[in-house]
Every structure is written in structure tokens, then in C-alpha cells.
């Protein structure tokens, strides 16, 4: 159906896919660092700042990808 209002006229841009992939990588890396700190007491990481940074970067990237999806739908 061509006049279906729920169907997007264009597929999601590649940029959205890449930003979501990078955001998931950031979240996964922060989880692995959290486990590494808890289990093996890695001294290199230092007080959780890299974990917090990865979480914030992942959240910003995911919000950006959702904004791009929203903007693509409004066109």
C-alpha cells in the first residue's frame, strides 16, 4: 500500500545504524570493564571514570541515533 501512514517512505540512514552500533559497543565495553574491575581488580582502569565515560558516550550516541530517526520520519 502506498498511502500507508505507518510505513516510512525511506529506509533508515546508514548513519543511524553506525551510531547505534558504536553506542552498543560503548555499553558492552563499560560492562566488561565493570566486570573486570569487580572480578580481577584491574589497577589500570582507575576509579570508574572510563566506565562512566563509556556510559555517557553510549547514551549520547543512542540519543543522537534516535534524533536522526525522528528527523528522517518527519521528512
Secondary structure, 3 states (H helix, E strand, C coil): CCCCCCCCCCCCCHHHHHHHHHHHHHHHHHHHHHHHHHHHCCCCCCCCHHHHHHHHHHHHHHHHHHHHHHHHHHC
